[in-house]
Amino acid sequence: MDESRCNVMLVNDDLFEIDLARRAAAESRVRISLTIVEGCDATLDWFGAGSAKSEQMPHLILLDLQLPKLDGLAALRSMRTHAATRNIPIVVFSAQYTHDDVLLSYRAGANSFVAKPADLEQFTEFFREHLEHWMPHCRP
């Protein structure tokens, strides 16, 4: 595995936010390999169906709380039961959330809960902060 590359998985179904994340990853001072998974069903399929190979496993998962069908909490709970994802840092984010959402996220195994970045500058800063914190090997 290339330790200088930061493997990040974004679980999000919003095309605008996915585009922001791609642009922020491309503008990052570190090499980010960004895997986009649109929704909880697709996330569970990715980890369960053999798509998750050791060289592709994310070092960090960014999980939108508000997703269609299964919500982000359901995906989080499921990921924390699998050995492959049990120790991967998961940062949950949401534009609109309650105190209960934050508590439930932490109880389900989130490592962090943050407000959703709204523009390219915020997404770039979001990547920088979380890469530095959760993946210290991902420094420029």
N, C-alpha and C positions, 0 to 999 in steps of 0.2 A: 504494500500500500504506500502511496506517495504521501509521506507525512507533511510535505509542504503544501499540499492541496487540502483545502477545507471542504469536506463533503457536507452540504447542508440540504436538508429536505424541507420544502415549504408545502404545507397542507393548506390549500386555499382554493376556492372555486371562483373567485372574482377575477375576471380577465384583466381589468385595470390594475389591480394590486399585484397580480402575477407579472405583468409587464414592468411595474415599478420595481419589483424584487429582482427581476432579470437585469434591468438597467443598473440597479444599485450594486448587484454582484459584479457586473462587468466593470463598473467604475471603482470597485474596491481596490485598495492597495495590496490586497492579498489575493491569491488564486482561489476562487470559490467555484466548486463544482456544484451547481444548483440542480436538484431534482425537484420537479414540480409534480405534486400529486393532488388531483382535483377532487376533494371530498373524502369522507371517512371510509366509505365502502372501498374506494380505490386504494386508500392507504392500507387497510386491512388486507386487501388482495395483494398489494405489493409485498408486504412482509410475509404473508401466508402462502403465496403461490410460487415461491422460489425466485422472485425477482430480486430479492435481497441477497446478493452475493457479498462475501466478505470484503471484496475490493470496492463495492459500491455502498456499503453501509454508511449511513450518515453519521457524522460526528456530532451533529446538532439537528434537532427537529423544531421547526417553527410551525405552530399549530393554531389556525384560526378557530376560535371558539364557536362562531356562528356559521355552521355549515348545513346544507340541506340533508334530508333523510336522517342519518345518524349525526348527532351533534358532536362537537369537538370533545366533550367530556366522555362520550361513549368510546371514541377512538383512543383517547388518552388511557382510559381504564384498560382497554384491550391491549394497547401497546405495553403497558406496565406488567401484564401477565406473561408476555413472551420473553424468553431468555435473550433473544437477539436484540431487543429494544429496552430491556429492563434498566440498563445503565447509561443509555444515551440521554443527555440533557434535553428536556423538552420545555420550550418557552411557549406558553399560551398567550395569545393576544386577541383583543377584541376592541371594536370601536365603541360599542355600547355594552356595558356590563354592570352587574350589581355586586355588592359586597358578597352575596351568596355565591355568585359565579366564581369569584376569586377564591373563596374558602373551599368550594367544591373542587376547583381545579387543583389546589394544593393537596387536598385529601386524596384525589385520584392519582397523584404522582407528578404533578407539574413541578419543575424546578424554579420557574419564574412565571409571573403574570404581568403583562405590560399593556399599555394602550397601543392600539394599532397605529402604525406609522401612516400618515395621510398623503405624503408626497415623496418625490425622489430624494430630497435632502434628508427627510426623516427616515426613510428606508435605509439610506446609506449610513446614517448615524446608528440606526438600529442594528445593522449588520456589524459595524465596527465595534460597538459596545459588547454585543453578545459573543462575537468571535474572540475578542480579547478576554472576556470573562470565562467562557466555557471551553475555549480551545486555544490555550496560550501558545501552542505550536504554530498557530496561524498568524504570525506576525510578518509584516513586510520585511 
